[in-house]
Amino acid sequence: IEQTLRERFPDEVDTVISRTGRAEIATDPMGVELSDIYLMLHPIEQWEKASDKASLVDAIEATLAHEVPGQNYSFSQPIELRTNELISGVRSDVAVNLYGPDLAVLQAVGERIQQVLRGIDGAADVNADAIAGLPALRVIVDRRAAARYGINASEVLDAVAAVGGREVGTVFEGQQRFPLQVRLRPEARADADALRALLISAPGGQRVPLGQVAQVVLDEGPAVVSRENAQRRLTVQVNVRGRDLAGFVAEAQARVRAEAAPPPGYFIAWGGQFENLQAATTRLAVAVTAALLLIGLLLFTTFGQARPALIIALNIPMAAVGGFCALWLRDLPLSISAGIGFIALSGIAVLNGVVMVSYIRELQRDGLTLRDATEKGARLRLRAVLMTALTDGIGFLPMALSTTAGAEVQRPLATVVIGGLVTATLLTLFVLPAVYSALGGVPAQEEG
């Protein structure tokens, strides 16, 4: 893999470092069947076969699938990979955990789930735990044959245990203890025939070959058995590219329920990075609600009446419409950073509304009629509202156009604010004065 990457992507890949397995005593153990391959890249200006990271990942994946087949690949960032693993125990964005008693059923259902996930737009790096395929020798004791020789099943199994080594005592050397193990000679455990010829002592002094009291069968056993909460588990992992995580999970859950539902006695639990997304979404919903309530309270406190506060609050949904349209035009997902952008946008939109309504009410107190006050207020506050919108929009523009590290967080936030400012500014300048005038405003003599 290292050689392929260096030869096929010389302009993109600077250094390749591989690490296979990790010690069991480490904080993050990993078996020898897994490898981490780290790529240090040249500056993006030197790239010839890709224009951004997403297209480079696609090109590398296609090349490795063609030139190094038979492997499962998952592409991630080092910190992102560790974060996913700490949060959910898997290294991918989404994990489908299948629980049940029978490994064969788990594998069959897992294969169906993989097929369903591969057919969903945005799915990448779909793979499942390899729970089968390990060659094994099974020793099945023939209890009747063993009984004829007076041999217990436990005695047969004790003899078989000597193939791998059996502790028979302890050796003392000073204050140290060393376990003493006995193991069959290499030629006595070379193959199944040698194991069948293993002699077992019978109570009458006879030496009986293992093959006469047991069947020695070459079979395929489980490579690994994962458990969670006392249940056998198979995990199907998938990364998400090119679409929002929440939408992908919702579609995947519906498709899996319809096309790959597990049989009775088996159940599915969804995990991965989207669990953190759900928790963050819940917290964001609370924050948005609290922010809107606080804005409403401050408006009511400022004006002392509900009518002007409600009129100004109309800016918030209009600003949100602009934010959603901007996300749609740029094909960006509704992420947590976008939600934070809506909170910031609400404050800016309300500020412009307060500037407009406060000035109109001030003109009313000076003796102007409602119609004259709204017309003059909209005309004289045009520059102030536009300056606020332009200053904020220009300030967020570099974030909206960013392609550097962290851009996936900056772009949605800035896009929401800029798009919302467009609609909120138009509302403040044209719709808000008209609504204020249509609803009758607040007569100057009624204030206080």
SVG drawing of the C-alpha trace seen along z (x, -y; Angstrom):
<svg xmlns="http://www.w3.org/2000/svg" viewBox="-54 -68 71 121">
<polyline fill="none" stroke="black" stroke-width="0.4" points="0.0,0.0 2.8,-2.4 4.5,-1.7 1.3,-2.2 0.5,-5.5 4.0,-6.8 4.0,-5.7 0.5,-6.8 0.3,-10.1 3.8,-11.6 2.4,-15.2 -0.1,-14.7 1.6,-12.4 4.7,-13.5 5.3,-10.8 3.6,-7.5 3.9,-5.8 2.3,-2.5 1.7,-0.9 0.4,2.7 -1.2,3.7 -0.6,2.2 0.4,3.6 -2.4,5.0 -1.2,3.0 -1.5,-0.3 -4.4,-2.6 -5.6,-1.8 -4.8,1.8 -5.2,3.1 -4.8,6.6 -2.3,7.4 -5.1,7.7 -5.5,3.9 -3.1,1.3 -3.0,-2.5 -1.5,-4.2 -0.7,-7.9 -0.3,-10.2 1.5,-13.5 0.4,-15.6 2.1,-18.2 0.5,-21.7 -2.7,-21.6 -1.3,-24.0 1.0,-21.1 -1.7,-18.6 -2.3,-17.3 -4.9,-14.5 -7.3,-16.1 -8.6,-19.6 -9.5,-19.1 -9.4,-16.5 -12.7,-14.8 -11.6,-14.2 -8.2,-13.0 -9.8,-10.4 -12.0,-9.2 -9.0,-8.8 -6.9,-7.0 -9.8,-4.6 -10.4,-3.7 -6.6,-3.1 -6.2,-0.9 -9.4,1.1 -7.9,1.8 -4.3,2.5 -4.6,3.9 -7.9,5.7 -9.3,7.8 -8.9,5.2 -11.3,3.0 -10.4,-0.7 -11.7,-3.5 -10.5,-7.1 -10.4,-9.5 -8.3,-12.1 -6.1,-10.9 -7.8,-13.1 -11.3,-12.4 -10.7,-8.7 -9.6,-8.7 -12.5,-11.0 -15.0,-8.6 -13.5,-5.7 -13.6,-7.3 -17.2,-8.4 -18.7,-5.3 -16.1,-2.6 -15.8,-2.5 -13.7,-4.4 -16.4,-5.5 -19.1,-8.1 -22.0,-5.6 -22.0,-2.1 -24.8,0.4 -24.5,2.8 -26.3,6.1 -26.9,8.2 -27.9,11.9 -26.9,15.4 -25.9,17.1 -22.8,15.9 -23.9,17.4 -27.2,15.4 -25.3,12.3 -23.0,12.6 -25.9,13.2 -27.9,10.2 -24.7,8.1 -24.1,8.8 -27.6,7.7 -27.1,4.5 -23.9,3.8 -25.7,4.2 -28.4,1.8 -25.9,-0.8 -23.9,-0.7 -27.0,-1.6 -27.6,-4.9 -26.3,-8.1 -23.3,-9.4 -22.2,-6.0 -18.5,-5.3 -16.0,-2.8 -18.8,-0.3 -17.4,2.8 -18.4,5.3 -16.5,7.2 -14.9,10.4 -16.3,12.9 -15.7,16.1 -13.0,17.7 -10.5,18.9 -9.3,22.5 -9.8,24.7 -9.5,28.3 -12.6,29.6 -12.3,32.6 -15.7,34.2 -15.6,36.9 -17.4,40.2 -18.6,40.8 -19.7,44.4 -16.3,45.4 -14.5,43.7 -16.6,45.5 -15.7,48.8 -12.1,48.1 -13.0,46.5 -11.9,43.1 -13.7,39.9 -14.4,37.1 -12.4,34.8 -9.3,37.0 -9.6,36.8 -9.8,33.0 -6.9,32.8 -4.8,34.7 -5.9,32.3 -5.1,29.3 -1.4,30.5 -1.3,29.6 -1.1,25.9 0.6,26.4 -0.7,27.2 0.6,26.0 1.5,28.9 3.4,27.3 5.5,24.4 9.3,24.0 10.7,22.0 14.0,20.1 14.7,18.1 11.7,15.7 10.6,16.1 7.9,18.5 7.9,19.8 5.0,21.9 6.0,25.3 4.2,26.2 4.2,29.4 3.6,29.3 3.5,32.0 6.5,32.3 6.0,30.4 5.7,33.6 2.9,34.8 0.8,31.7 1.7,31.1 -1.6,32.0 -5.0,33.7 -3.6,37.2 -0.8,36.7 -3.4,35.5 -5.6,38.6 -2.6,40.7 -2.1,39.0 -2.1,41.8 -4.4,41.5 -3.9,43.6 -6.8,45.8 -7.4,47.1 -6.4,50.6 -3.0,49.4 -3.9,49.4 -2.7,46.7 -5.7,45.7 -5.2,43.4 -7.3,40.3 -8.9,41.2 -10.7,44.2 -12.5,42.2 -13.0,38.9 -13.5,37.3 -10.9,34.8 -12.5,32.5 -11.0,29.7 -13.5,26.9 -13.9,23.1 -14.4,21.3 -15.0,17.7 -12.1,15.3 -13.3,13.0 -16.4,12.9 -17.3,9.4 -19.6,8.9 -21.4,6.0 -23.7,6.2 -23.5,10.0 -24.7,10.1 -22.7,11.3 -22.3,8.3 -21.4,7.7 -20.7,4.1 -21.2,2.7 -19.3,-0.6 -19.8,-3.3 -18.5,-6.8 -20.6,-9.6 -19.4,-11.9 -21.2,-14.6 -24.4,-14.8 -25.5,-15.6 -25.0,-12.9 -28.5,-13.2 -30.2,-12.8 -28.1,-9.9 -28.8,-8.1 -32.6,-8.7 -32.6,-7.2 -30.4,-4.3 -32.6,-3.4 -35.7,-3.4 -34.0,-1.3 -32.5,1.2 -35.9,1.7 -37.6,2.3 -34.9,4.4 -32.6,6.0 -34.6,6.4 -33.1,9.0 -35.1,12.1 -36.8,12.4 -34.2,12.6 -31.9,10.2 -31.9,6.4 -30.0,3.4 -28.6,0.4 -27.2,-2.6 -24.1,-4.3 -21.2,-6.4 -20.5,-10.1 -24.2,-10.8 -24.9,-10.1 -22.8,-13.1 -24.6,-15.0 -28.0,-14.1 -26.8,-15.3 -25.4,-18.5 -28.6,-19.1 -30.7,-18.7 -28.4,-21.2 -28.6,-23.6 -32.4,-23.5 -32.4,-24.5 -29.9,-27.3 -32.0,-28.6 -35.2,-28.5 -33.5,-30.3 -32.0,-32.9 -35.4,-33.7 -37.1,-34.0 -34.3,-36.3 -34.7,-38.4 -38.4,-38.7 -38.0,-39.6 -35.4,-42.3 -37.7,-43.7 -40.6,-43.9 -38.5,-45.5 -37.2,-48.1 -40.5,-49.2 -42.8,-48.4 -45.4,-46.9 -45.9,-43.7 -47.0,-45.1 -43.7,-46.7 -41.8,-43.7 -43.8,-41.3 -43.4,-43.5 -39.6,-43.5 -39.6,-39.8 -40.9,-39.3 -37.3,-39.9 -36.3,-36.6 -38.3,-34.2 -37.5,-36.3 -33.8,-36.2 -34.1,-32.4 -35.6,-32.0 -32.5,-33.8 -30.2,-31.5 -31.9,-28.3 -31.9,-29.5 -28.2,-30.3 -27.4,-26.9 -29.5,-25.3 -27.8,-27.4 -24.3,-26.4 -25.4,-22.8 -24.3,-22.9 -25.9,-20.7 -27.8,-22.1 -25.1,-21.4 -24.4,-22.5 -22.3,-25.4 -25.2,-26.5 -27.5,-26.5 -25.1,-28.7 -25.2,-31.0 -29.0,-31.3 -28.5,-32.4 -26.1,-35.1 -28.3,-36.1 -31.3,-36.5 -29.5,-39.0 -28.4,-41.1 -31.9,-41.0 -33.5,-42.1 -30.9,-44.9 -31.8,-46.4 -35.5,-46.2 -34.9,-48.0 -33.0,-50.7 -35.9,-51.2 -38.8,-51.0 -37.1,-53.1 -36.5,-56.0 -40.1,-55.8 -41.5,-56.0 -39.1,-58.9 -40.5,-60.8 -44.0,-60.1 -43.2,-61.7 -41.9,-64.7 -45.4,-65.2 -45.3,-63.5 -48.2,-61.4 -47.8,-57.6 -47.5,-57.6 -45.0,-60.5 -43.0,-59.0 -42.7,-55.6 -41.8,-57.1 -39.2,-59.4 -37.8,-56.8 -37.4,-54.3 -35.6,-56.9 -33.3,-58.3 -32.4,-54.9 -31.5,-53.4 -27.8,-54.2 -27.6,-52.8 -29.3,-49.5 -27.2,-49.0 -24.0,-49.8 -24.8,-47.2 -25.6,-44.6 -22.6,-45.3 -20.2,-45.4 -21.4,-42.0 -21.6,-40.5 -18.1,-41.6 -16.8,-40.4 -18.2,-36.9 -17.3,-36.7 -13.7,-35.2 -15.2,-32.5 -17.9,-31.7 -15.2,-31.3 -12.6,-29.5 -11.1,-26.3 -8.4,-25.9 -8.5,-23.7 -11.7,-24.2 -13.6,-25.4 -16.3,-22.7 -17.3,-24.5 -16.8,-28.1 -18.7,-27.9 -22.1,-26.9 -22.1,-29.5 -21.0,-32.4 -23.3,-31.3 -26.3,-31.4 -25.4,-34.9 -24.8,-36.4 -27.9,-34.9 -30.1,-35.9 -28.7,-39.4 -30.0,-39.9 -33.6,-39.0 -33.5,-40.6 -32.2,-43.9 -34.9,-44.0 -37.5,-43.3 -36.2,-46.0 -36.2,-48.6 -39.4,-47.8 -41.7,-45.4 -41.2,-46.4 -42.2,-50.1 -45.3,-49.0 -46.3,-46.4 -45.8,-49.0 -47.9,-51.5 -50.6,-48.9 -50.9,-47.8 -51.4,-51.3 -48.1,-51.7 -48.2,-53.0 -49.6,-56.6 -47.2,-58.9 -49.7,-59.9 -50.2,-56.3 -46.5,-55.7 -45.1,-55.6"/>
</svg>
